[in-house]
Amino acid sequence: MGTPPSPYTFVSLAYEPWSDVWLNRQHIMSRLARAHRVLYCSRIPWWRELVWKLRLHEPIEWRSRRITPTLRELRPVPWLPRVPERPGLNRFAHSLQAARIRSVLRLAGWDNRILYAWYPEMAELVGHLGERLVCFHCYDYYPQYPWLIEHERREMPGQMQRLLERADLVFAAGEAMAAQLGRRDVHVVPNGVDYELFATAHDRDEPPPPEMADIPHPIVAHIGRLQAGLDLGLLAEIARRRRDWSVMLLGPVPGRLPPEQQVAFDELRAQPNAYYIDGKPVAELPRYLRHVEVGLMAYKTTGWLKTAVPLKLFEYMAAGKPSVSPPLDECVRYSDIVAIAATVDEWIAAIEHWLANDSEELAQKRMAIAKANSWDARCRQIVRLIDEKLGVDRAGADPLSKHEGKVR
């Protein structure tokens, strides 16, 4: 019997810090850390971001911290931020970040490194971390982000192209997104779901949380952070037209909303049948979703959002809940159990349909699809593709099971 392969060290180069709202980055890396090692690094902040934090008296965290024995977070040092106006300073900031990452990995004795980049800007670190393999996990078509500053809008297409050229493996969150990347060997790794967690929204009969106790039924809800792609105007219009429904929005506001979104948010909250609940940890969301009749994915369909894959897609399914989505490419694939709506009239008709025609049979069908699309399944797919690329043979062992051994 041969020596089992050594655990990988995933150097995860993400945009957001670990403590931010959990997205596919945190979900995937938390599961990979069960059997492997993860150093989770967030991007170097823009100097204006630090100024805003200082003005708001927000703490600036920059030290490495241990989240679990095999999962650590490393934030960039605050005294050398990104300065988009000075490319030379940016390169120096990235070289300092690379040196710091190497130092942390060396002191921890973490080798067998996989550089796992989530954002185009991370192309600057490729080849500087002693990695065996480079993965690029593309979850959005980043150059179409509407909030990019002028320098980022100019530089990002080139950064993305360099990362695509230098990556050994490229993962895309959906088929439509993969088609945009210009490589024939892109592997589709859609967003997943913590099935066991969200299935409790269907399996358990518990009273509503205090914030929902006085909300009249039926409740139709969008659950997710208030990001730039959220169509708050749509939610406000649904609330205006259907006073017999409670329209609920649950999610954190990340910083300041753009002016036009703030106006729409204020209009929504002014409706007598609209309810806003601040963001909750992922583990608490099923307690709220359990008391929702229809889940909404109230996103716009312009630019980068057309190929986006909402986390809510499988979370609503795992809870057994019917849902309504705009015609996003990845949601349309499930149009037999996810209602697709483009206009306000279509949204209202779709909600009416689910309120009148949902069934336990449909709930079980949704849950079965969600179970097959768990985060664990996604992580096994990722590790197996890396194993194949590196010629690693696990002899049928589960790639998410704890193992020991030497680097092959």
Secondary structure, DSSP 8 states (H G I E B T S, - for coil): --------EEEEEESS-TTSS--HHHHHHHHHTTTSEEEEEE---BHHHHHHHHHTT-----S-EEEETTEEEE---TTS-B-TT-HHHHHHHHHHHHHHHHHHHHHHT--SEEEEE-SGGGGGGTTSS--SEEEEEE-S-GGG-TT--HHHHHHHHHHHHHHHHH-SEEEESSHHHHHHS--TT-EE----B-HHHHTHHHH------GGGTT--SSEEEEES---TTB-HHHHHHHHHH-TTSEEEEE----S---HHHHHHHHHHHTSTTEEEE----GGGHHHHHTT-SEEE--B--SGGGGG---THHHHHHHTT--EEE-S-HHHHTTTTTEEE--SHHHHHHHHHHHHHH--HHHHHHHHHHHHTTBHHHHHHHHHHHHHHHHT---TT--TTS-------
